[in-house]
């Protein structure tokens, strides 16, 4: 069975987490902050990266479960795209200090809830 949709959104989420991590490393150099030191200018980059690293695996896993269960490509792209959009907007909101992060978190919770609910429903109908 192909997992091409999960490969796409999984790969994009991995690239996002990597880019956010590289930003933390860059900021550590700019601020000359060693490991364990979190000056004010590093708090938002660290949280943007950490939040993405915490949630991305769950979204990728949920998408994989649905794809392996045979859910159609359109639904998978809507869920994967919605989840990725939420992750990107959340990171931007945290980094730019905007309320966008709250709306993006809501989008993430929605897509994850749909993935989880759908997976449970599939268990009972198969």
LUMTOR-536251 format. One record per residue: x, y, z of N, C-alpha, C, O in turn; residue number from 1; residue in one letter. Coordinates in Angstrom, 1 decimal. Example, Ala and Ser with C-alpha at 12.3 -4.5 7.8 and 13.67 -1.06 7.14 Angstrom:
REM LUMTOR-536251
{{13.2,-5.7,7.8},{12.3,-4.5,7.8},{13.2,-3.3,7.8},{14.2,-3.3,8.5},1,A}
{{12.8,-2.2,7.1},{13.7,-1.1,7.1},{12.9,0.0,7.9},{13.4,1.1,8.0},2,S}
//
This chain:
REM LUMTOR-536251
{{0.8,-1.2,0.0},{0.0,0.0,0.0},{0.9,1.3,0.0},{1.9,1.3,0.7},1,X}
{{0.5,2.2,-0.8},{1.2,3.5,-0.9},{0.9,4.4,0.3},{-0.2,4.5,0.7},2,X}
{{1.9,5.1,0.7},{1.7,6.2,1.7},{2.2,7.5,1.2},{2.8,8.3,1.9},3,X}
{{1.9,7.8,-0.1},{2.4,9.0,-0.7},{1.9,10.3,-0.1},{2.7,11.3,0.0},4,X}
{{0.7,10.3,0.4},{0.3,11.6,1.0},{1.0,11.8,2.4},{1.4,12.9,2.7},5,X}
{{1.1,10.8,3.2},{1.9,10.9,4.4},{3.3,11.2,4.2},{3.9,12.0,4.9},6,X}
{{3.9,10.7,3.1},{5.3,11.0,2.8},{5.4,12.5,2.5},{6.4,13.2,2.9},7,X}
{{4.4,13.1,1.7},{4.5,14.5,1.4},{4.4,15.4,2.7},{5.3,16.2,2.9},8,X}
{{3.3,15.2,3.4},{3.1,16.1,4.6},{4.1,15.7,5.7},{4.4,16.6,6.5},9,X}
{{4.5,14.5,5.8},{5.5,14.1,6.8},{6.8,14.8,6.5},{7.4,15.4,7.4},10,X}
{{7.2,14.8,5.2},{8.4,15.4,4.8},{8.4,16.9,5.0},{9.3,17.5,5.5},11,X}
{{7.2,17.5,4.7},{7.1,19.0,4.9},{7.1,19.4,6.3},{7.7,20.4,6.7},12,X}
{{6.5,18.6,7.2},{6.6,18.9,8.6},{8.0,18.7,9.2},{8.4,19.5,10.0},13,X}
{{8.7,17.7,8.7},{10.1,17.5,9.1},{10.9,18.7,8.7},{11.8,19.2,9.5},14,X}
{{10.7,19.2,7.5},{11.5,20.4,7.0},{11.1,21.6,7.9},{12.0,22.4,8.2},15,X}
{{9.9,21.8,8.2},{9.5,22.9,9.1},{10.2,22.8,10.5},{10.7,23.8,10.9},16,X}
{{10.1,21.6,11.1},{10.8,21.5,12.4},{12.3,21.7,12.3},{12.9,22.3,13.2},17,X}
{{12.9,21.2,11.2},{14.3,21.5,11.0},{14.6,22.9,10.8},{15.6,23.4,11.4},18,X}
{{13.8,23.6,10.0},{14.0,25.1,9.8},{13.9,25.8,11.1},{14.7,26.8,11.4},19,X}
{{12.9,25.5,11.9},{12.7,26.2,13.2},{13.9,25.9,14.2},{14.3,26.7,14.9},20,X}
{{14.4,24.6,14.1},{15.6,24.3,14.9},{16.8,25.0,14.5},{17.6,25.5,15.3},21,X}
{{17.0,25.2,13.2},{18.1,25.9,12.7},{18.0,27.4,13.1},{19.0,28.0,13.4},22,X}
{{16.8,27.9,13.2},{16.6,29.3,13.6},{17.0,29.4,15.1},{17.6,30.4,15.5},23,X}
{{16.7,28.4,15.9},{17.2,28.4,17.3},{18.7,28.5,17.4},{19.3,29.2,18.1},24,X}
{{19.3,27.6,16.6},{20.8,27.6,16.6},{21.4,28.9,16.1},{22.3,29.4,16.7},25,X}
{{20.8,29.5,15.1},{21.2,30.8,14.6},{21.1,31.8,15.7},{22.0,32.6,15.9},26,X}
{{20.0,31.9,16.4},{19.7,32.8,17.4},{20.7,32.7,18.6},{21.1,33.6,19.2},27,X}
{{21.0,31.4,18.9},{21.9,31.1,20.0},{23.3,31.8,19.6},{24.0,32.4,20.5},28,X}
{{23.7,31.7,18.4},{24.9,32.3,17.9},{24.9,33.8,18.0},{25.8,34.5,18.5},29,X}
{{23.8,34.4,17.5},{23.6,35.8,17.5},{23.6,36.4,19.0},{24.3,37.4,19.3},30,X}
{{22.9,35.7,19.9},{22.8,36.1,21.3},{23.9,35.6,22.1},{24.0,35.9,23.3},31,X}
{{24.8,34.8,21.5},{25.9,34.1,22.3},{25.4,33.4,23.5},{25.9,33.6,24.6},32,X}
{{24.3,32.7,23.3},{23.7,31.9,24.4},{24.0,30.5,24.3},{23.8,29.8,23.3},33,X}
{{24.6,29.9,25.4},{25.0,28.5,25.5},{23.8,27.7,25.8},{22.7,28.2,26.1},34,X}
{{24.0,26.4,25.8},{22.9,25.4,26.1},{22.5,25.7,27.6},{23.3,25.8,28.5},35,X}
{{21.2,25.7,27.8},{20.6,26.0,29.1},{20.4,27.5,29.4},{19.7,27.8,30.3},36,X}
{{21.0,28.3,28.5},{20.7,29.8,28.6},{19.6,30.1,27.7},{19.7,29.8,26.5},37,X}
{{18.6,30.8,28.2},{17.5,31.2,27.4},{17.2,32.7,27.6},{16.3,33.1,28.3},38,X}
{{18.0,33.6,27.0},{17.7,35.0,27.1},{16.4,35.4,26.4},{15.9,34.6,25.6},39,X}
{{15.9,36.5,26.7},{14.6,37.0,26.2},{14.4,36.8,24.7},{13.4,36.3,24.3},40,X}
{{15.4,37.1,23.9},{15.3,37.0,22.5},{15.3,35.5,22.0},{15.1,35.3,20.8},41,X}
{{15.5,34.6,22.8},{15.5,33.2,22.4},{14.3,32.4,22.8},{14.0,31.3,22.3},42,X}
{{13.5,33.0,23.7},{12.3,32.3,24.2},{11.3,31.9,23.1},{10.9,30.8,23.0},43,X}
{{10.9,32.9,22.3},{10.0,32.6,21.2},{10.5,31.6,20.2},{9.8,30.7,19.8},44,X}
{{11.7,31.8,19.7},{12.2,30.8,18.7},{12.3,29.4,19.4},{12.0,28.4,18.7},45,X}
{{12.7,29.2,20.6},{12.7,27.9,21.3},{11.3,27.3,21.4},{11.1,26.2,21.1},46,X}
{{10.3,28.2,21.7},{8.9,27.7,21.9},{8.3,27.3,20.5},{7.6,26.3,20.4},47,X}
{{8.6,28.1,19.5},{8.1,27.8,18.1},{8.6,26.5,17.7},{7.9,25.6,17.1},48,X}
{{9.9,26.2,17.9},{10.5,25.0,17.5},{10.0,23.8,18.4},{9.6,22.8,17.9},49,X}
{{10.0,24.0,19.7},{9.5,23.0,20.6},{8.1,22.6,20.4},{7.8,21.4,20.4},50,X}
{{7.2,23.6,20.1},{5.8,23.2,19.9},{5.7,22.4,18.6},{4.9,21.5,18.6},51,X}
{{6.4,22.8,17.6},{6.3,22.1,16.3},{6.8,20.6,16.5},{6.2,19.7,16.0},52,X}
{{7.9,20.5,17.2},{8.5,19.2,17.5},{7.6,18.3,18.3},{7.6,17.1,18.2},53,X}
{{6.8,18.9,19.2},{5.9,18.2,20.1},{4.7,17.7,19.3},{4.3,16.5,19.5},54,X}
{{4.2,18.5,18.4},{2.9,18.1,17.7},{3.0,17.5,16.4},{2.2,16.7,16.0},55,X}
{{4.1,17.8,15.6},{4.2,17.2,14.3},{4.2,15.7,14.2},{3.5,15.2,13.3},56,X}
{{4.9,15.0,15.1},{4.8,13.5,15.0},{3.4,13.0,15.2},{3.1,12.0,14.5},57,X}
{{2.6,13.6,16.0},{1.3,13.1,16.2},{0.4,13.3,15.0},{-0.4,12.4,14.6},58,X}
{{0.6,14.5,14.3},{-0.2,14.7,13.1},{0.3,13.8,12.0},{-0.6,13.3,11.2},59,X}
{{1.5,13.6,11.8},{2.1,12.7,10.8},{1.5,11.2,11.1},{1.1,10.5,10.1},60,X}
{{1.6,10.8,12.3},{1.1,9.5,12.7},{-0.4,9.3,12.4},{-0.8,8.3,11.9},61,X}
{{-1.2,10.3,12.8},{-2.6,10.3,12.5},{-2.9,10.1,11.0},{-3.7,9.4,10.6},62,X}
{{-2.2,10.9,10.2},{-2.3,10.9,8.8},{-1.9,9.5,8.2},{-2.6,8.9,7.4},63,X}
{{-0.8,8.9,8.7},{-0.4,7.6,8.3},{-1.4,6.5,8.6},{-1.7,5.7,7.8},64,X}
{{-2.0,6.6,9.8},{-3.0,5.6,10.2},{-4.2,5.7,9.2},{-4.7,4.6,8.8},65,X}
{{-4.6,6.9,8.9},{-5.8,7.0,8.0},{-5.4,6.5,6.6},{-6.2,5.9,5.9},66,X}
{{-4.2,6.9,6.1},{-3.8,6.4,4.8},{-3.7,4.9,4.7},{-4.1,4.3,3.7},67,X}
{{-3.1,4.3,5.7},{-3.0,2.8,5.8},{-4.4,2.2,5.8},{-4.6,1.0,5.4},68,X}
{{-5.4,2.9,6.4},{-6.7,2.3,6.5},{-7.5,2.5,5.2},{-8.7,2.0,5.1},69,X}
{{-6.9,3.2,4.3},{-7.6,3.3,3.0},{-8.4,4.6,2.8},{-9.2,4.6,1.8},70,X}
{{-8.3,5.6,3.6},{-9.0,6.8,3.4},{-8.5,7.5,2.1},{-7.4,7.4,1.8},71,X}
{{-9.5,8.1,1.4},{-9.2,8.7,0.1},{-8.2,9.8,0.1},{-8.0,10.5,1.2},72,X}
{{-7.6,10.0,-1.0},{-6.5,11.0,-1.1},{-7.0,12.4,-0.9},{-6.2,13.2,-0.2},73,X}
{{-8.2,12.8,-1.3},{-8.7,14.2,-1.1},{-8.8,14.5,0.4},{-8.3,15.5,0.8},74,X}
{{-9.4,13.6,1.1},{-9.5,13.8,2.6},{-8.2,13.9,3.3},{-7.9,14.7,4.1},75,X}
{{-7.2,13.0,2.8},{-5.9,13.0,3.4},{-5.2,14.3,3.1},{-4.5,14.8,4.0},76,X}
{{-5.3,14.8,1.9},{-4.7,16.1,1.6},{-5.3,17.2,2.4},{-4.6,18.2,2.8},77,X}
{{-6.6,17.2,2.6},{-7.2,18.3,3.4},{-6.8,18.2,4.8},{-6.5,19.3,5.4},78,X}
{{-6.7,17.0,5.4},{-6.2,16.9,6.7},{-4.7,17.2,6.9},{-4.3,18.0,7.7},79,X}
{{-3.9,16.7,6.0},{-2.5,16.9,6.0},{-2.2,18.4,5.7},{-1.3,19.0,6.4},80,X}
{{-2.8,19.0,4.7},{-2.6,20.4,4.4},{-3.1,21.3,5.5},{-2.4,22.3,5.8},81,X}
{{-4.2,21.0,6.1},{-4.7,21.7,7.2},{-3.8,21.7,8.4},{-3.5,22.7,9.1},82,X}
{{-3.3,20.5,8.7},{-2.4,20.4,9.8},{-1.1,21.1,9.6},{-0.6,21.9,10.4},83,X}
{{-0.5,21.0,8.4},{0.7,21.7,8.0},{0.5,23.2,8.1},{1.3,24.0,8.6},84,X}
{{-0.6,23.7,7.5},{-1.0,25.1,7.6},{-1.0,25.6,9.0},{-0.5,26.7,9.3},85,X}
{{-1.7,24.8,9.9},{-1.7,25.2,11.3},{-0.4,25.3,11.9},{-0.1,26.2,12.7},86,X}
{{0.5,24.3,11.6},{1.9,24.3,12.1},{2.6,25.6,11.7},{3.3,26.2,12.5},87,X}
{{2.6,25.9,10.4},{3.3,27.0,9.8},{2.7,28.3,10.5},{3.5,29.2,10.9},88,X}
{{1.4,28.5,10.5},{0.8,29.7,11.1},{1.1,29.8,12.5},{1.3,30.9,13.0},89,X}
{{1.1,28.7,13.3},{1.4,28.7,14.7},{2.8,29.2,14.9},{3.1,30.1,15.7},90,X}
{{3.8,28.7,14.2},{5.2,29.1,14.3},{5.3,30.6,14.0},{6.0,31.3,14.7},91,X}
{{4.7,31.0,12.9},{4.8,32.4,12.5},{4.1,33.3,13.6},{4.7,34.4,14.0},92,X}
{{3.0,32.9,14.2},{2.4,33.6,15.2},{3.2,33.8,16.5},{3.3,34.8,17.1},93,X}
{{3.9,32.7,16.8},{4.8,32.7,18.0},{6.0,33.6,17.7},{6.3,34.4,18.6},94,X}
{{6.6,33.4,16.6},{7.8,34.2,16.3},{7.5,35.7,16.1},{8.3,36.5,16.5},95,X}
{{6.4,36.0,15.5},{6.0,37.4,15.3},{5.2,38.1,16.3},{4.8,39.2,16.2},96,X}
{{4.9,37.3,17.4},{4.1,37.8,18.6},{2.7,38.3,18.1},{2.3,39.4,18.5},97,X}
{{2.0,37.5,17.4},{0.7,37.8,17.0},{-0.3,36.8,17.5},{0.1,35.7,17.9},98,X}
{{-1.6,37.2,17.6},{-2.6,36.2,18.1},{-2.9,35.1,17.1},{-3.7,34.2,17.3},99,X}
{{-2.2,35.1,15.9},{-2.4,34.1,14.9},{-2.1,32.7,15.5},{-2.7,31.7,15.0},100,X}
{{-1.2,32.7,16.4},{-0.8,31.4,17.0},{-2.0,30.7,17.7},{-2.1,29.5,17.6},101,X}
{{-2.9,31.4,18.3},{-4.1,30.8,18.9},{-5.0,30.2,17.9},{-5.5,29.1,18.1},102,X}
{{-5.3,31.0,16.8},{-6.2,30.4,15.8},{-5.5,29.2,15.1},{-6.2,28.2,14.8},103,X}
{{-4.2,29.3,14.9},{-3.5,28.1,14.3},{-3.5,26.9,15.2},{-3.7,25.8,14.8},104,X}
{{-3.4,27.1,16.5},{-3.5,26.0,17.5},{-4.9,25.4,17.4},{-5.0,24.1,17.4},105,X}
{{-5.9,26.2,17.2},{-7.3,25.7,17.0},{-7.4,24.8,15.8},{-8.0,23.8,15.8},106,X}
{{-6.8,25.2,14.7},{-6.7,24.4,13.4},{-6.0,23.1,13.7},{-6.5,22.1,13.2},107,X}
{{-4.9,23.1,14.4},{-4.2,21.9,14.7},{-5.1,20.9,15.5},{-5.2,19.7,15.3},108,X}
{{-5.8,21.5,16.6},{-6.6,20.6,17.4},{-7.8,20.1,16.6},{-8.1,18.9,16.7},109,X}
{{-8.3,20.9,15.7},{-9.4,20.4,14.8},{-8.9,19.3,13.9},{-9.6,18.2,13.9},110,X}
{{-7.8,19.4,13.2},{-7.4,18.4,12.3},{-7.0,17.1,13.1},{-7.3,16.0,12.6},111,X}
{{-6.4,17.3,14.2},{-6.0,16.1,15.0},{-7.2,15.4,15.6},{-7.3,14.2,15.6},112,X}
{{-8.2,16.2,16.0},{-9.5,15.5,16.5},{-10.2,14.8,15.4},{-10.7,13.7,15.6},113,X}
{{-10.2,15.4,14.2},{-10.8,14.7,13.0},{-10.1,13.4,12.7},{-10.7,12.3,12.5},114,X}
{{-8.7,13.5,12.7},{-8.0,12.3,12.4},{-8.2,11.2,13.5},{-8.5,10.0,13.1},115,X}
{{-8.2,11.6,14.7},{-8.4,10.6,15.8},{-9.8,10.0,15.8},{-9.9,8.8,15.9},116,X}
{{-10.8,10.9,15.6},{-12.1,10.4,15.6},{-12.4,9.5,14.4},{-13.1,8.5,14.6},117,X}
{{-11.9,9.8,13.3},{-12.0,9.0,12.1},{-11.4,7.7,12.3},{-12.0,6.6,11.9},118,X}
{{-10.2,7.6,12.8},{-9.5,6.4,13.1},{-10.3,5.5,14.0},{-10.5,4.3,13.8},119,X}
{{-10.9,6.0,15.1},{-11.7,5.2,16.0},{-13.0,4.8,15.3},{-13.3,3.6,15.4},120,X}
{{-13.6,5.6,14.5},{-14.8,5.2,13.8},{-14.5,4.1,12.8},{-15.2,3.1,12.7},121,X}
{{-13.3,4.2,12.1},{-13.0,3.1,11.2},{-12.8,1.8,11.9},{-13.1,0.7,11.3},122,X}
{{-12.3,1.9,13.1},{-12.1,0.6,13.9},{-13.4,-0.1,14.0},{-13.5,-1.3,13.9},123,X}
{{-14.5,0.7,14.3},{-15.8,0.0,14.6},{-16.6,-0.3,13.4},{-17.4,-1.2,13.4},124,X}
{{-16.3,0.3,12.2},{-17.0,-0.1,11.0},{-16.3,-1.1,10.2},{-16.9,-1.7,9.3},125,X}
{{-15.1,-1.5,10.5},{-14.4,-2.5,9.7},{-14.4,-3.8,10.5},{-13.9,-4.8,10.0},126,X}
//
